[in-house]
Structures are given as C-alpha cells and as structure tokens.
Amino acid sequence: MTNRPGIPDHAAPEPRYEVLPSNKTEPKVKAATAGAGAGSVITTFSIWVIDELWYSGESPPEVPFAVVALVGLAVTTGLTYAAGFFARHVNRAE
C-alpha cells in the first residue's frame, strides 16, 4: 500500500458502494424483534404457570430443564413469527 498524503497508513479503505441515508429498518424487522423480547417475558410467566399447576407440592418444586427449554423455544418462536407476520409490509422499488 502506498502512502497517501493526509491519510494515515492504518485508515480503513474507502467504501466501494454508495451509502444511502434513506436505509431504514423495516417494520417487520422491528415487530419481530419486539416479539422476541416479549417472548422472553411470556416464557417466564408460562414457566411460572406450569410450575404452579403441575410441579407444586410439599417438596421444592422444580420444572425440568427440558420442559423449560421447549416452552421457551415454542413461545419465543411463536411470538417472533406472529409479530413479523402481522406487521405491515413495505413495498420496495427494485
């Protein structure tokens, strides 16, 4: 690499593409991200309900890890998919 006046040798290369200021995050991505966040809250509540319904008793109740993992996967995936699916679509000119 040759030395260029005014530009340090360790500077990042100039981009070879045009960065458009109008690139915005689509509503479907925002909704799916919010759905994933809501999934974690709903999963915690669901595990509490399962614990109270089926695993309560005199001994210290503990929901098995496999149940926690499957409920977490199902709830988070379902809410993420539903939020992304029902969010409005943006028509892009290509």
N, C-alpha and C positions, 0 to 999 in steps of 0.2 A: 504494500500500500504506500503510495507516495504521500509526502507531506503537502498539505494544502494550507495556504496562509489563512490564519484566523480560525481554523477548525482543529481542535485537538486530535491527536492520533487515535485516542480511545473513544471518540464520539461514535454514536450509533449511526449506521448508514441511513441515508435519506430514503424515505418510503418510495416505493415504485408504483404506488396506487394513490388514487385521489380519495381523501377522507371527506365525506360529505357531512355537513353539520346537521342534516335532517335525519340521520340514522337514529331512530327511536326504538325503544323496546316495545314489541307488540303487546297488545292487551292480553292475548292468550298466554304469553310467557309470564306476564305479571300475575295473572289469575292462577296459573299452575303453581307458581312459586308461593303465592298466598295459601293455596290449597295444601301444599306440602307442609307449610308451617302450621296450618290449622290441624293437619293430620296428626302432628305430634301431640297437640293438646287433647284432641279427641281420643287418641290412643291411650293416653294416661288415664283419662276418665273411663274408658272402656275396660281397662285392666282393673281399675278400682271396682267397677260394677261386677265384673267376673269374680273378683276376689270376694266381694260381699255375698254374691249369690251361691257360689259353688265351693269356695275354699274357706269359708268361715267355720269356726268351731272352737273347741277348747284349746287345742294345740296351736302354736303360732302358724297361722295360715301363710302359705307361700304359693303363688301361682307358678307352675312350672315354666322354665325358660322357653321351651318350645311353644307353649301357648302364647306367651308374651311376644315372641318373635313373629309368629303367624298373624296374630291380631294386629301388631304394628305394621307388618307388611301389607295386609289387606286394607286396613283403614287408610294408611298414608297413600298407597297406590290408588285406591278408590277416590279419595278426595282430590288428589292431584289430577287424575284423569277427568273427573267430573267438572272441576273448576276450569280446566283448559278446554274441555269440550263445549261447555255452555257459554264461554266468553265470546264476545263478538269477534268476528273475523275482519281483518283488514285486507282489502283488495290492493295488491301491489301491481303497479305497471312494470312489466318486464321488458 
